[in-house]
Amino acid sequence: MIQQAFFAYFAFVITILSLLIVTRKNPVHSVMWMLLLFFHIAGMYLFLNAEFMAAIQVIVYAGGILVLFLFAVLLVNIREELQIGKYIGAAPTSFTFAVGLFVVIVMSLRSFVAAPPGIYSIELIKQETHTKALGKLLYTEFLYPFEVASLILLVAIIGAIVLAKRRLKS
Amino acid sequence: MNFQLPDLAPMMPELVMTALALVVLLADLLIRKKEVIALISMAGVAFVALTLFYAPGGATFGTMYISDGYSTFFKVIFFINVILSVLISIKYIAVERVNYGEYYSLILFSTIGMMIMASAGDLIVLYLGLELMALSTYVLAGFIRHDIKSNEAALKYFLLGAFSSAFLLYGISLVYGLTGTTDIKAIASFISEKGLADNLSLLLSVAFLVVAFGFKIAAAPFHMWAPDVYEGAPTSITAFMSVGPKAAGFAVLGRVFMVAFASAKVDWAVILIPVAILTMAVGNIVALSQTNIKRMLAYSSIAHAGYALLGIITANNDGLASMMNYLMIYAFMNIGAFAVIIMLRSEGFKGDNISDYEGLAKTHPLAAMLMLIFMFSLTGIPPTAGFIGKLYIFMSAINAGYTWLVVIAVIFSAISAYFYLRIVMYMYMKEPKTDVSLTTSFSNGVALAVTTVAVLVIGVLPASLLELAKAAISGF
């Protein structure tokens, strides 16, 4: 019972916060709501017995990425939101599609049958500790995707330098 | 805890390619002449292609990496794509004043992503390969930083690409929740064991995957990004991404749907058929009203994705082989057309309007002749390769009982003749208005020669390529 209540709280607040982030006009407000969102996601991880993920969530996202966001907002120095005419005045259409998609998802998910759980039960993770279990998997079974991810990060760095650092030649 | 290094031999091509991309990245520091870097890249890719045939096949890293005939055939398409794109880039990026070494390493990284996708035996690896490919292409699309259209292309591609990734991840997480695994083969056996084929949430995840892959292959209604991105991106990159990411998208579409969702064939065919029809309709009809040739070829590439989808819809090895055959042919004829377009770009002249082609046959007969061949091939007129590609796709669809779908495809194909042959008409039957000077270079000439010969030879002797595709897929 108390588990459901916890989950309901986190799920509800995360949804509301996500909506707040995308609807605020002031980017600083968006970033602040995002900070709150990251803490709630970390809480969700804790609640799932994933303390390492929770710590990483706070350190990397709240500590690292969010600060970068704030710097970007600070440096861009947006006094006023750029007002441009909409290409398509399709708010009712997109709203209809969104509601339709939501209904379809809810209807289909009613037939969802969860697969039997894998070998990493809560007891096993408690015995092994979460960090160790995660690390072990990451460097054995999931070594290949882990290495591919490193390439993605490299491309991101190259891309940032190519797009931002090169002097403009006109 | 004992750790065993997995068998790295089957993935030699990817490893060598990664090393090559890193070498090219570093060589940029030392080598001032960027043409040398282009040469290193091409020689390197040729070497990687060699390792592709000497590396043993099979799965490694569990079954996360699969090297089989299917993946090998697609990798050959990627190598042809990357070599031809580099050939047409060398002069062009100098004209555009973006002659930087990172250009080549990003193209190589993007190709590594495609190779990983074609060989992915696991949905996580598939996703990461897709992101590696896409991320490099976003940067390449915005490579001309001083051109606002290029910026627009990169931004649109990035935002919509991120959006489609969200669909992909949602689809994957649903499949994982249903089956408890991300391994493509294990998903297939779990679905058929538990009789999940009719499960609505599985259908939902299939629909999400169609959205995500449909975005990569630019199928309607997920094609919105393509015209703007193809128009704004550097022309060489437009050529690159109209072939590579599309082929990679088809590679994963084929593997995931034919293997993982094999027992839900009926369900995904029902989703894919309207998508294919809509794709052919949107691509061919909207292309009629374009005035920019890059935009027109963007819609044409949407239409071609529609034809190739027929190969997947047939859901048998015959259809897949004709789809692979088609993508190989498309690589040659499309890059060939872009190699002509790229010649019209010169200092201070954009040359991407269809009206720029007026009277080209009088001023530059050879270029007009080559464009004529590629336009005929894209329309599907014999004796060019485009005809053969369409013929095999349509034949396999008829054999699978989709005669009505082929009738629709042929009608749209006839419509497409209007906008392809309009360019031919402009070149041959109008008087030149503007003074067009061509930017020729040796490397672009090589690319044109290779593509022209390929289009004509495959058009006259089509059997061997199809046999190759059929042999590649035999063990699928």
Interface residues (C-beta under 8 A of the other chain):
Chain A: V104 I105 M107 S108 L109 R110 S111 F112 V113 A114 A115 P116 P117 G118 K136 Y139 T140 E141 F142 L143 Y144 P145 V148 A149 L151 I152 L154 V155 A156 I158 G159 I161 V162 L163 R166 L168 K169 S170
Chain B: M1 F3 P6 T18 L25 F61 G62 M64 Y65 R97 Y100 E102 S105 L106 F109 I112 I116 D122 I124 V125 L128 G129 E131 L132 L135 S136 Y138 V139 G142 F143 R145 H146 A154 L174 Y176 G177 L178 T179 G180 T181 F190 K194 L196 N199 L200 S201 L203 L204
